[in-house]
Amino acid sequence: MVHTGRQRSRAGKTAVPGHDGSRHMNRRQMLKNLAAFCISAGVPLRAAAGLLEPGRFGRRDESPQATAPDSANNYCCDTSDGRRLTPIGMQLMGSVLHRFSAIIKRIGYGNFALISFDEARHTAAAYAGIGAFSKAETDFLAFLFSQDAADYGFRGHKPFKNITDAVDKSAVVKIPGTGNYLLNGDPLRIYRQMRADIGDKLVLTSGIRGVAKQFYLFLNKARKTGGNLSLAAHSIAPPGYSYHGIGDFDVGKTGLGLDNFTLRFTHTDVYKKLQQLEYAEFRYPPDNRVGVRFEPWHIKTL
């Protein structure tokens, strides 16, 4: 089971987030640190007032599926005036992504899916080729995690309440041939039943993942959108908000590659069979009110 905050597991044990006595960041101190970083980096002090430019989350489109099915960026909303990172935010985003990428090269993508934020920090500090996250980088990530994703138009719940919340590695199972892990229990049972009913054309494309990987995925998407967090949040849940952290998983068709994450997947025989399974439920259907594009590959397990 994945523990969040001080949530109790079914076994009755209390989960203690983190393992280095980390406490919540003091917001005032964080902004002071950002201001100091701006001065040392030669960034105008007005940029230190915050990491987000003014803007709103963007209005919902009447038809979430209106985008062409062969597009990898089939967003459901107009986010042209969405929340964007300031110049200092863009700079920090680039530096933390570089550090996350170096961690992945060191420990492997599969292992990276399971590590906590604290473990990512400790791994970076342990290798000279990666280097420890700076105070400004850590505060930047803490700032993003603390933000209400509704500001980006994402109206889902937040399974991970604290940035130090971690996946219980003893409760996950590695799925052969995929490089991904699933939570033991309902997620594993549902996936195995799908494989039995649909066949080996169905493949697990993304399983359980912790806060570190969600940061990496979300910031990578934000970089591609030019720092538009509203646009990024319509296809990748912000850190802490992903149900992949507590059991959800993605499926696709073997051989389809990255198109498994576009509406092209809906034209496959795997998807058509998936629709016929009464126990299969999509987390983000076409009419969802969360503010997320239609994800016909994302399986709801809770």
VENVENVEN-V599232 format. One record per residue. N is the residue number from 1. SS is DSSP state (a for helix, b for strand, c for the rest). OMEGA is omega in radians with two decimals (NA if undefined). Layout:
BEGIN
n=N ss=SS omega=OMEGA
n=N ss=SS omega=OMEGA
END
This chain:
BEGIN
n=1 ss=c omega=3.07
n=2 ss=c omega=-3.12
n=3 ss=c omega=3.06
n=4 ss=c omega=-3.11
n=5 ss=c omega=3.10
n=6 ss=c omega=3.12
n=7 ss=c omega=3.12
n=8 ss=b omega=3.09
n=9 ss=c omega=3.12
n=10 ss=c omega=-3.14
n=11 ss=c omega=3.09
n=12 ss=c omega=3.14
n=13 ss=c omega=3.13
n=14 ss=b omega=3.13
n=15 ss=c omega=3.11
n=16 ss=c omega=-3.08
n=17 ss=c omega=3.09
n=18 ss=c omega=3.14
n=19 ss=c omega=3.12
n=20 ss=c omega=3.13
n=21 ss=c omega=-3.12
n=22 ss=c omega=3.08
n=23 ss=c omega=3.10
n=24 ss=c omega=3.12
n=25 ss=c omega=3.02
n=26 ss=c omega=-3.01
n=27 ss=a omega=-3.12
n=28 ss=a omega=3.12
n=29 ss=a omega=3.13
n=30 ss=a omega=-3.14
n=31 ss=a omega=3.06
n=32 ss=a omega=3.12
n=33 ss=a omega=3.12
n=34 ss=a omega=3.11
n=35 ss=a omega=3.12
n=36 ss=a omega=3.12
n=37 ss=a omega=3.14
n=38 ss=a omega=-3.14
n=39 ss=a omega=-3.10
n=40 ss=a omega=-3.12
n=41 ss=a omega=3.13
n=42 ss=c omega=3.13
n=43 ss=c omega=3.14
n=44 ss=c omega=-3.09
n=45 ss=a omega=3.14
n=46 ss=a omega=3.13
n=47 ss=a omega=-3.12
n=48 ss=a omega=-3.12
n=49 ss=a omega=3.13
n=50 ss=c omega=-3.13
n=51 ss=c omega=-3.11
n=52 ss=b omega=3.03
n=53 ss=c omega=3.05
n=54 ss=c omega=3.14
n=55 ss=c omega=3.10
n=56 ss=c omega=-3.00
n=57 ss=c omega=-3.10
n=58 ss=c omega=-3.09
n=59 ss=b omega=3.10
n=60 ss=b omega=3.07
n=61 ss=c omega=3.14
n=62 ss=c omega=-3.09
n=63 ss=c omega=-3.11
n=64 ss=c omega=-3.11
n=65 ss=c omega=-2.99
n=66 ss=c omega=-3.08
n=67 ss=c omega=3.14
n=68 ss=c omega=-3.06
n=69 ss=c omega=-3.14
n=70 ss=c omega=-3.12
n=71 ss=c omega=3.09
n=72 ss=c omega=-3.10
n=73 ss=c omega=-3.08
n=74 ss=c omega=-3.12
n=75 ss=c omega=-3.03
n=76 ss=c omega=-2.98
n=77 ss=b omega=2.99
n=78 ss=b omega=-3.09
n=79 ss=c omega=-3.10
n=80 ss=c omega=3.12
n=81 ss=c omega=-3.08
n=82 ss=c omega=-3.13
n=83 ss=c omega=-3.12
n=84 ss=b omega=3.05
n=85 ss=b omega=3.02
n=86 ss=c omega=3.10
n=87 ss=a omega=3.12
n=88 ss=a omega=3.08
n=89 ss=a omega=3.10
n=90 ss=a omega=3.14
n=91 ss=a omega=3.13
n=92 ss=a omega=3.10
n=93 ss=a omega=3.13
n=94 ss=a omega=-3.10
n=95 ss=a omega=3.14
n=96 ss=a omega=3.08
n=97 ss=a omega=3.08
n=98 ss=a omega=-3.13
n=99 ss=a omega=3.09
n=100 ss=a omega=3.14
n=101 ss=a omega=3.11
n=102 ss=a omega=3.09
n=103 ss=a omega=3.14
n=104 ss=a omega=3.12
n=105 ss=a omega=-3.10
n=106 ss=a omega=-3.01
n=107 ss=a omega=-3.12
n=108 ss=c omega=-3.06
n=109 ss=a omega=-3.14
n=110 ss=a omega=3.12
n=111 ss=a omega=-3.13
n=112 ss=a omega=-3.14
n=113 ss=c omega=-3.03
n=114 ss=c omega=-3.00
n=115 ss=c omega=3.12
n=116 ss=c omega=3.08
n=117 ss=a omega=3.13
n=118 ss=a omega=3.13
n=119 ss=a omega=3.09
n=120 ss=a omega=3.12
n=121 ss=a omega=-3.12
n=122 ss=a omega=3.11
n=123 ss=a omega=3.14
n=124 ss=a omega=-3.10
n=125 ss=a omega=-3.07
n=126 ss=a omega=-3.07
n=127 ss=c omega=-3.12
n=128 ss=c omega=-3.14
n=129 ss=c omega=3.10
n=130 ss=c omega=3.13
n=131 ss=c omega=-3.10
n=132 ss=c omega=3.01
n=133 ss=c omega=3.09
n=134 ss=c omega=3.10
n=135 ss=a omega=3.14
n=136 ss=a omega=3.12
n=137 ss=a omega=3.13
n=138 ss=a omega=3.12
n=139 ss=a omega=3.09
n=140 ss=a omega=3.14
n=141 ss=a omega=3.10
n=142 ss=a omega=3.11
n=143 ss=a omega=-3.14
n=144 ss=a omega=-3.12
n=145 ss=a omega=-3.07
n=146 ss=a omega=-3.08
n=147 ss=c omega=3.04
n=148 ss=c omega=-3.07
n=149 ss=a omega=3.07
n=150 ss=a omega=3.08
n=151 ss=a omega=3.11
n=152 ss=a omega=-3.08
n=153 ss=c omega=3.12
n=154 ss=c omega=-3.02
n=155 ss=c omega=3.11
n=156 ss=c omega=3.11
n=157 ss=c omega=-3.08
n=158 ss=c omega=-3.12
n=159 ss=c omega=3.10
n=160 ss=c omega=-3.07
n=161 ss=c omega=-3.08
n=162 ss=c omega=-3.13
n=163 ss=c omega=-3.12
n=164 ss=c omega=3.11
n=165 ss=c omega=-3.00
n=166 ss=c omega=3.03
n=167 ss=c omega=3.05
n=168 ss=c omega=-3.03
n=169 ss=a omega=3.13
n=170 ss=a omega=-3.07
n=171 ss=a omega=-3.13
n=172 ss=b omega=-3.13
n=173 ss=b omega=3.10
n=174 ss=b omega=-3.11
n=175 ss=b omega=-3.07
n=176 ss=c omega=3.07
n=177 ss=c omega=-3.10
n=178 ss=c omega=-3.05
n=179 ss=c omega=-3.10
n=180 ss=b omega=3.14
n=181 ss=b omega=3.02
n=182 ss=b omega=3.07
n=183 ss=b omega=3.09
n=184 ss=c omega=-3.10
n=185 ss=c omega=-3.10
n=186 ss=a omega=3.14
n=187 ss=a omega=-3.14
n=188 ss=a omega=3.14
n=189 ss=a omega=-3.13
n=190 ss=a omega=-3.13
n=191 ss=a omega=-3.13
n=192 ss=a omega=3.11
n=193 ss=a omega=3.09
n=194 ss=a omega=3.12
n=195 ss=a omega=3.13
n=196 ss=a omega=-3.08
n=197 ss=a omega=-3.05
n=198 ss=a omega=-3.14
n=199 ss=c omega=-3.03
n=200 ss=c omega=3.01
n=201 ss=c omega=3.08
n=202 ss=b omega=-3.10
n=203 ss=b omega=3.05
n=204 ss=b omega=-3.11
n=205 ss=b omega=3.09
n=206 ss=b omega=-3.11
n=207 ss=c omega=-3.11
n=208 ss=c omega=3.11
n=209 ss=c omega=-3.11
n=210 ss=c omega=-3.07
n=211 ss=a omega=-3.09
n=212 ss=a omega=-3.13
n=213 ss=a omega=3.13
n=214 ss=a omega=3.02
n=215 ss=a omega=-3.09
n=216 ss=a omega=-3.12
n=217 ss=a omega=-3.10
n=218 ss=a omega=-3.12
n=219 ss=a omega=3.06
n=220 ss=a omega=3.09
n=221 ss=a omega=3.13
n=222 ss=a omega=3.10
n=223 ss=a omega=-3.13
n=224 ss=a omega=3.13
n=225 ss=c omega=3.13
n=226 ss=c omega=3.12
n=227 ss=c omega=3.12
n=228 ss=b omega=-3.09
n=229 ss=a omega=3.10
n=230 ss=a omega=3.13
n=231 ss=a omega=3.12
n=232 ss=a omega=-3.06
n=233 ss=a omega=3.11
n=234 ss=c omega=3.08
n=235 ss=c omega=3.08
n=236 ss=c omega=3.12
n=237 ss=c omega=3.08
n=238 ss=c omega=-3.14
n=239 ss=c omega=-3.13
n=240 ss=c omega=-3.04
n=241 ss=c omega=-3.08
n=242 ss=c omega=3.06
n=243 ss=a omega=3.00
n=244 ss=a omega=-3.14
n=245 ss=a omega=-3.09
n=246 ss=a omega=2.98
n=247 ss=c omega=-3.13
n=248 ss=c omega=3.10
n=249 ss=b omega=3.12
n=250 ss=b omega=3.08
n=251 ss=b omega=3.11
n=252 ss=b omega=3.10
n=253 ss=b omega=3.13
n=254 ss=c omega=3.10
n=255 ss=c omega=-3.10
n=256 ss=c omega=3.08
n=257 ss=a omega=-3.09
n=258 ss=a omega=3.09
n=259 ss=a omega=3.03
n=260 ss=a omega=-3.13
n=261 ss=a omega=3.04
n=262 ss=c omega=3.13
n=263 ss=a omega=3.03
n=264 ss=a omega=3.12
n=265 ss=a omega=-3.10
n=266 ss=a omega=3.13
n=267 ss=a omega=-3.10
n=268 ss=c omega=3.08
n=269 ss=a omega=3.11
n=270 ss=a omega=3.14
n=271 ss=a omega=-3.12
n=272 ss=a omega=3.09
n=273 ss=a omega=3.13
n=274 ss=a omega=3.14
n=275 ss=a omega=-3.08
n=276 ss=c omega=-3.12
n=277 ss=c omega=-3.07
n=278 ss=c omega=-3.10
n=279 ss=c omega=-3.13
n=280 ss=c omega=-3.14
n=281 ss=c omega=3.14
n=282 ss=b omega=3.13
n=283 ss=c omega=-3.07
n=284 ss=c omega=3.10
n=285 ss=c omega=-3.09
n=286 ss=c omega=-3.06
n=287 ss=c omega=-3.07
n=288 ss=c omega=-3.11
n=289 ss=c omega=-3.10
n=290 ss=c omega=-3.09
n=291 ss=c omega=-3.10
n=292 ss=c omega=3.05
n=293 ss=c omega=3.07
n=294 ss=c omega=3.14
n=295 ss=c omega=-3.11
n=296 ss=c omega=-3.12
n=297 ss=c omega=-3.02
n=298 ss=b omega=-3.07
n=299 ss=b omega=3.12
n=300 ss=c omega=-3.10
n=301 ss=c omega=-3.11
n=302 ss=c omega=NA
END
